[in-house]
Amino acid sequence: MASSSKRQEIWLYLQFPLLSLETLLPQLTPEQQSKPIAVIGHQKNVQQVLCCNSQASAWGVGKQLSLSTALALCPELLTLSRRAEQEQERLQQLALLAYSFSPEVIIHKELGLWLEISGCDRLFKGYDALLCELQNKLQQQGITAVNGLAENPLAARLLCKPSFQTHLPSSQQIQQSLQGTALYKLETSRKQQQSFKQLGLTSLADLLALPRSALSERFDAELMATIQQLNNQRPFTATRFQPPSSFYDLIHNPQGIFNKESLLFPMKTLLQRLCQYMIARQCHCLEMHWRFEPLIGESKQMSIRLSSSQNSWSMLLNLSRLQLERQELPRSIEQIILYADQFIEAPAGMFNLDLFGEQTDNRSSSDLIDSLNARLGAEALFQPVLKQENLPEQAGTLGLANQQTTTATQIDVSYGKQTPQPLWLLDKPVPVQIRNQQLYWHRPLKLISGPQRLCGNWWQNEQQRDYYLACDSKGARYWLFREAMDRRWFVHGLFA
Amino acid sequence: MANTEIISSLLTRQDTWRGRNLRLPRRTLGTGHNSLDLLLQGGWPTAALTELLPRRLGIGELSLLLPIVKEQSSSNQLCLWLDPPYQPYAPRLAAAGIALDRLLIVRSKNPTEWLWVAEQSIRNGALLLAWSGEQHLRYTDLRKLQLAAADSSRAAFLFSSIKTLTDPSPAALRLELDSQSVNQLQLTVRKLRGKAPGDRLELNLDHNSTQRIALNQLPTGQHHAYGSISASGSGN
């Protein structure tokens, strides 16, 4: 590369010639997919073929043929109308994919992407490896792509080859092929193209060979700007792609999905996209929502809360599956939507460098909480909560585990060390009988220590209780109290 | 030829007992009581299921495990209590030095869920304290838990009903818990790998509460705004 002090930029232009077709393909059955297919778009009130698959090309169908000609060539041609919004959505997703290869991504509305990849080689161990990896990733997504590489964005687009190159050409090679580029590829006005013809200019080399002052006299400012860009004399100012702040994605399945097992595959795809998004944004998800929409009737929502940061799609799929088992779903599902907008920044130590692996233990315990949550529901998980109260049933309660009430106030527990306190508390105090002037609960009870007076609720109905430690003849110990007012006895706890 | 292969594969297993060594090299967790450590040949077996069979509730069966729960929570690991018979009393647990946020109480709705939670928690490295309650656990279910504990090298504790004492169990350790007088917990080893059953131990659960607190020595904390009133006619 050039040995200038400024880092030499390397621009990669990705073009997706079949994107219009490939966004629509997943909605077709496998049987339909094997037929010749063409996507039809309107151009000047004429219905034209925008792109077609290889089966259709074998019949002679090609780009820019009118619909009637195409049908005449291939009577069994399956024609789809173009969905421009879906294409752009797909392009956004591809930009997100590209974002994991380079921090500088620019979306080209005409179904292409620019990536500035200089300096990204070390991560992938070389530019060639980066290009191979990118090609693989795109193929996995079922996307056909061709690319061009050059030192500036415009040249990269002009040098777009009909196949995917996985080798970075040298600076000289780039210059050579740029010189040979035909002028009609330049995005210029018709008038300009005509004057090229009149001057007998065919390739870029012819144009650049003219003196610069002569050029500016003959051609407009736009072309001059283009030439400056091609010569790296003018920066490329298009806005860079930034991943959106929330994630929303859906899979459309017009055939309908009838059982939970077959839901898992589209769910997996969506979760993989979510994970890709999270990796690109370097964040972790706190909560995600699923929505299953049937053709007719009400849609079903399902939310999954994550106690700690999760970033692996298999774990997320597992949790979704566990929760899905508990759900009643509509009979046939046409659309699956995954939505997430609560994210936290990924912790700095994403790689577990801890020698003793304590972090893995912590991770697995939060994994456990998540899967319990998904399978049993949040209402089955509890945590003991301590409060600064006098009455035992208020001082120690069970709270739902997910609420994460961080009580900042330090509660003094030293008192509990001096006085006996039970391990089990009964949900409600149970009245104790008195037989032969002796307390009786399952067996005769004997008081062994006490009393300890606890008072509470003085603002409503005041309670004064004297707590005693009692035991039965077999060594079981209970926590008894007597109400100071009406002198009745209750069991309130067990010393297990 | 095949026979020697089988034998050599058996001998490589860690849990094959050979007559030569009377004790298996086991990893154990200290119980917090020296005499109990001695009885159990080192402490609670890790990588195994321990079954505790209390004759009655309230004799100190749970206090036996408090040291290990405390240790687990202080190392910031989760302790899961599955279907405890009553509500755990938070002030007592906090006083014992247990971090409450490391404690998770799970209530299952049916036996299938119970078993799933138990197995998941063992496999995910949490300390499991499970109460089987009234449900009858089959041998295969218990074996699942035992295998999970062996796979993940974790200790797991199961409180079962005393009625199941005569049933076979795959647990590595079965302890019968009884008490004849206050604070005297009587432990009988019903099964311990590498040891004949029947050993018995009287454990004194040394609590402050064993001493009778004289009325004038009662702490005058916030709970005693009204002063202490003598317990007349209380029947002791």
HADDOCK unambig.tbl for C-alpha pairs under 7 A between the chains (distance, minus, plus):
assign (segid A and resid 361 and name CA) (segid B and resid 125 and name CA) 6.96 0.50 0.50
assign (segid A and resid 362 and name CA) (segid B and resid 77 and name CA) 6.61 0.50 0.50
assign (segid A and resid 364 and name CA) (segid B and resid 124 and name CA) 5.62 0.50 0.50
assign (segid A and resid 364 and name CA) (segid B and resid 125 and name CA) 6.97 0.50 0.50
assign (segid A and resid 365 and name CA) (segid B and resid 78 and name CA) 6.07 0.50 0.50
assign (segid A and resid 365 and name CA) (segid B and resid 124 and name CA) 6.34 0.50 0.50
assign (segid A and resid 365 and name CA) (segid B and resid 125 and name CA) 6.89 0.50 0.50
assign (segid A and resid 365 and name CA) (segid B and resid 126 and name CA) 6.57 0.50 0.50
assign (segid A and resid 368 and name CA) (segid B and resid 121 and name CA) 6.58 0.50 0.50
assign (segid A and resid 368 and name CA) (segid B and resid 124 and name CA) 6.10 0.50 0.50
assign (segid A and resid 380 and name CA) (segid B and resid 106 and name CA) 5.69 0.50 0.50
assign (segid A and resid 380 and name CA) (segid B and resid 107 and name CA) 5.26 0.50 0.50
assign (segid A and resid 380 and name CA) (segid B and resid 108 and name CA) 6.87 0.50 0.50
assign (segid A and resid 381 and name CA) (segid B and resid 104 and name CA) 6.78 0.50 0.50
assign (segid A and resid 381 and name CA) (segid B and resid 105 and name CA) 5.75 0.50 0.50
assign (segid A and resid 381 and name CA) (segid B and resid 106 and name CA) 4.74 0.50 0.50
assign (segid A and resid 381 and name CA) (segid B and resid 107 and name CA) 6.68 0.50 0.50
assign (segid A and resid 382 and name CA) (segid B and resid 104 and name CA) 5.91 0.50 0.50
assign (segid A and resid 382 and name CA) (segid B and resid 105 and name CA) 4.82 0.50 0.50
assign (segid A and resid 382 and name CA) (segid B and resid 106 and name CA) 6.19 0.50 0.50
assign (segid A and resid 383 and name CA) (segid B and resid 101 and name CA) 6.86 0.50 0.50
assign (segid A and resid 383 and name CA) (segid B and resid 103 and name CA) 6.21 0.50 0.50
assign (segid A and resid 383 and name CA) (segid B and resid 104 and name CA) 5.24 0.50 0.50
assign (segid A and resid 383 and name CA) (segid B and resid 105 and name CA) 5.77 0.50 0.50
assign (segid A and resid 384 and name CA) (segid B and resid 90 and name CA) 5.43 0.50 0.50
assign (segid A and resid 384 and name CA) (segid B and resid 100 and name CA) 6.16 0.50 0.50
assign (segid A and resid 385 and name CA) (segid B and resid 90 and name CA) 6.12 0.50 0.50
assign (segid A and resid 386 and name CA) (segid B and resid 90 and name CA) 5.61 0.50 0.50
assign (segid A and resid 386 and name CA) (segid B and resid 91 and name CA) 6.25 0.50 0.50
assign (segid A and resid 390 and name CA) (segid B and resid 223 and name CA) 6.67 0.50 0.50
assign (segid A and resid 395 and name CA) (segid B and resid 91 and name CA) 6.97 0.50 0.50
assign (segid A and resid 396 and name CA) (segid B and resid 89 and name CA) 5.49 0.50 0.50
assign (segid A and resid 396 and name CA) (segid B and resid 90 and name CA) 4.61 0.50 0.50
assign (segid A and resid 396 and name CA) (segid B and resid 91 and name CA) 5.93 0.50 0.50
assign (segid A and resid 397 and name CA) (segid B and resid 90 and name CA) 6.80 0.50 0.50
assign (segid A and resid 413 and name CA) (segid B and resid 91 and name CA) 6.67 0.50 0.50
assign (segid A and resid 413 and name CA) (segid B and resid 94 and name CA) 6.49 0.50 0.50
assign (segid A and resid 413 and name CA) (segid B and resid 95 and name CA) 5.32 0.50 0.50
assign (segid A and resid 414 and name CA) (segid B and resid 95 and name CA) 6.45 0.50 0.50
assign (segid A and resid 416 and name CA) (segid B and resid 91 and name CA) 6.71 0.50 0.50
assign (segid A and resid 416 and name CA) (segid B and resid 92 and name CA) 6.32 0.50 0.50
assign (segid A and resid 416 and name CA) (segid B and resid 95 and name CA) 5.59 0.50 0.50
assign (segid A and resid 417 and name CA) (segid B and resid 95 and name CA) 5.87 0.50 0.50
assign (segid A and resid 419 and name CA) (segid B and resid 209 and name CA) 6.90 0.50 0.50
assign (segid A and resid 420 and name CA) (segid B and resid 209 and name CA) 5.23 0.50 0.50
assign (segid A and resid 421 and name CA) (segid B and resid 92 and name CA) 5.69 0.50 0.50
assign (segid A and resid 422 and name CA) (segid B and resid 89 and name CA) 6.82 0.50 0.50
assign (segid A and resid 422 and name CA) (segid B and resid 92 and name CA) 6.45 0.50 0.50
assign (segid A and resid 423 and name CA) (segid B and resid 88 and name CA) 5.68 0.50 0.50
assign (segid A and resid 423 and name CA) (segid B and resid 89 and name CA) 5.26 0.50 0.50
assign (segid A and resid 423 and name CA) (segid B and resid 92 and name CA) 6.01 0.50 0.50
assign (segid A and resid 424 and name CA) (segid B and resid 86 and name CA) 5.59 0.50 0.50
assign (segid A and resid 424 and name CA) (segid B and resid 87 and name CA) 5.54 0.50 0.50
assign (segid A and resid 424 and name CA) (segid B and resid 88 and name CA) 4.77 0.50 0.50
assign (segid A and resid 424 and name CA) (segid B and resid 89 and name CA) 5.46 0.50 0.50
assign (segid A and resid 425 and name CA) (segid B and resid 86 and name CA) 6.23 0.50 0.50
assign (segid A and resid 425 and name CA) (segid B and resid 87 and name CA) 5.27 0.50 0.50
assign (segid A and resid 425 and name CA) (segid B and resid 88 and name CA) 6.10 0.50 0.50
assign (segid A and resid 425 and name CA) (segid B and resid 89 and name CA) 5.50 0.50 0.50
assign (segid A and resid 426 and name CA) (segid B and resid 86 and name CA) 5.99 0.50 0.50
assign (segid A and resid 426 and name CA) (segid B and resid 87 and name CA) 6.40 0.50 0.50
assign (segid A and resid 427 and name CA) (segid B and resid 87 and name CA) 6.76 0.50 0.50
assign (segid A and resid 437 and name CA) (segid B and resid 235 and name CA) 6.63 0.50 0.50
assign (segid A and resid 438 and name CA) (segid B and resid 235 and name CA) 5.65 0.50 0.50
assign (segid A and resid 446 and name CA) (segid B and resid 236 and name CA) 5.90 0.50 0.50
assign (segid A and resid 447 and name CA) (segid B and resid 236 and name CA) 5.67 0.50 0.50
assign (segid A and resid 448 and name CA) (segid B and resid 212 and name CA) 6.36 0.50 0.50
assign (segid A and resid 449 and name CA) (segid B and resid 212 and name CA) 5.03 0.50 0.50
assign (segid A and resid 449 and name CA) (segid B and resid 213 and name CA) 5.88 0.50 0.50
assign (segid A and resid 450 and name CA) (segid B and resid 213 and name CA) 6.65 0.50 0.50
assign (segid A and resid 451 and name CA) (segid B and resid 231 and name CA) 6.70 0.50 0.50
assign (segid A and resid 453 and name CA) (segid B and resid 223 and name CA) 6.16 0.50 0.50
assign (segid A and resid 453 and name CA) (segid B and resid 224 and name CA) 5.72 0.50 0.50
assign (segid A and resid 453 and name CA) (segid B and resid 228 and name CA) 6.68 0.50 0.50
assign (segid A and resid 454 and name CA) (segid B and resid 223 and name CA) 5.06 0.50 0.50
assign (segid A and resid 454 and name CA) (segid B and resid 224 and name CA) 6.72 0.50 0.50
assign (segid A and resid 455 and name CA) (segid B and resid 223 and name CA) 6.59 0.50 0.50
assign (segid A and resid 471 and name CA) (segid B and resid 182 and name CA) 6.80 0.50 0.50
assign (segid A and resid 473 and name CA) (segid B and resid 181 and name CA) 6.74 0.50 0.50
assign (segid A and resid 474 and name CA) (segid B and resid 179 and name CA) 6.05 0.50 0.50
assign (segid A and resid 474 and name CA) (segid B and resid 180 and name CA) 4.84 0.50 0.50
assign (segid A and resid 474 and name CA) (segid B and resid 181 and name CA) 5.73 0.50 0.50
assign (segid A and resid 475 and name CA) (segid B and resid 59 and name CA) 5.96 0.50 0.50
assign (segid A and resid 475 and name CA) (segid B and resid 179 and name CA) 5.33 0.50 0.50
assign (segid A and resid 475 and name CA) (segid B and resid 180 and name CA) 5.31 0.50 0.50
assign (segid A and resid 475 and name CA) (segid B and resid 181 and name CA) 4.18 0.50 0.50
assign (segid A and resid 475 and name CA) (segid B and resid 182 and name CA) 4.15 0.50 0.50
assign (segid A and resid 475 and name CA) (segid B and resid 183 and name CA) 6.73 0.50 0.50
assign (segid A and resid 476 and name CA) (segid B and resid 57 and name CA) 6.91 0.50 0.50
assign (segid A and resid 476 and name CA) (segid B and resid 58 and name CA) 4.72 0.50 0.50
assign (segid A and resid 476 and name CA) (segid B and resid 59 and name CA) 4.35 0.50 0.50
assign (segid A and resid 476 and name CA) (segid B and resid 182 and name CA) 6.68 0.50 0.50
assign (segid A and resid 477 and name CA) (segid B and resid 58 and name CA) 5.48 0.50 0.50
assign (segid A and resid 477 and name CA) (segid B and resid 59 and name CA) 6.27 0.50 0.50
assign (segid A and resid 478 and name CA) (segid B and resid 58 and name CA) 6.94 0.50 0.50
assign (segid A and resid 494 and name CA) (segid B and resid 58 and name CA) 5.15 0.50 0.50
assign (segid A and resid 495 and name CA) (segid B and resid 58 and name CA) 4.91 0.50 0.50
assign (segid A and resid 495 and name CA) (segid B and resid 59 and name CA) 6.77 0.50 0.50
assign (segid A and resid 495 and name CA) (segid B and resid 60 and name CA) 6.15 0.50 0.50
assign (segid A and resid 496 and name CA) (segid B and resid 57 and name CA) 6.26 0.50 0.50
assign (segid A and resid 496 and name CA) (segid B and resid 58 and name CA) 3.93 0.50 0.50
assign (segid A and resid 496 and name CA) (segid B and resid 59 and name CA) 5.49 0.50 0.50
assign (segid A and resid 496 and name CA) (segid B and resid 60 and name CA) 4.16 0.50 0.50
assign (segid A and resid 496 and name CA) (segid B and resid 61 and name CA) 5.35 0.50 0.50
assign (segid A and resid 496 and name CA) (segid B and resid 62 and name CA) 5.12 0.50 0.50
assign (segid A and resid 496 and name CA) (segid B and resid 63 and name CA) 6.21 0.50 0.50
